[in-house]
Amino acid sequence: MKKLLLAVTATSLMSFGLAAHAGDVAAGKATFTSVCVACHGEQGQGVVGPKLAGQSAADLSTKLHAYKNG
């Protein structure tokens, strides 16, 4: 489950970098809503999982890689 969540989160974050592609943003939002909201909250404010809102893409990427590697 941990690896699935990481893969979905990484995919979602990559889609945010492609803002010119509205379909990718919509898909990322749908993924976030269906997979991430339970732990990170609707606004990324953190509920059970860490706060995502307000962090840079580079910072999120670094933290996701650290999480993946233990």
Secondary structure as UniProt FT lines:
FT   HELIX           2..16
FT   TURN            17..20
FT   HELIX           22..31
FT   HELIX           32..36
FT   HELIX           37..40
FT   TURN            42..43
FT   TURN            53..54
FT   HELIX           57..68
//
